[in-house]
Amino acid sequence: MKKSVIFIIVIVAVLALIGFTKGPSFYNTGIVLKEDATAQWGNVESSYQRRADLIPNIVKTAKGYAEFEQETLTKVIEARSKATSITIDPTNITPDKLAQFQKVQEGMTGALSKLLAVVERYPDLKANENFKELINELERTENRINVERNRFNESARPFNKHFKTFPNNMFNTFIGKFEEIPYFKAKEGSEDAPEVDFDFGK
């Protein structure tokens, strides 16, 4: 038997032995890490949902001022509709799905920014205690969104590292079980997550 054939047989045998002894640990650890990441995704969605839940009351309060720009309110309502129409299966988060989700959420952030810029021209609305409390809650929610997004990235990282490093990457090639979880990325042209400036003289 040729030495090259013997060498290949030995390599295959060694890999089979490693797979037999380390394979279950690799698989189980991967499952646990993915569960951590998908659970954290639930916190991300919850934070975004909280923001969406605040929008109707903000719009309703602003509508109480007859002269308030209806076009601005309409854009906020439309952005909310788009943002709440996109859902992601936490067990199958792909780069395309996450990018689509992030795009509509950024649209919501932009619409809110424009609304608050318009509010500057309405001192009575700015002074409305109910409106001020809604905006304060919105600010807290935006901060929570950024926190949960960062935590999601942090929980996805150990999972991705787990099956990309040797010899786990070889195991994963054979079983084809795990795929990379994409990360939230900062808005293009910015190093930070999108922010809304809620400081309008409160």
Buried (B, 14 or more C-beta within 10 A) or exposed (E): EEEEEEEEEEEEEEBEEBBEEEBEEBBEBBEEBBBBBBEBBEBBBEBBEBBBEBBEBBBEBBEEBEEBBEEBBEBBEEBBEBBBEBEBEBEEBBEEBBEEBBEBBBBBBBBBBBBBEBBEEBEEBBEBEEBBEBBEBBBEBBEBBBBBBBBBBEBBBEBBEBBEEEEBEEBBEEEEEBEEBBBBEEBEEEEEBBBBEBEEEE
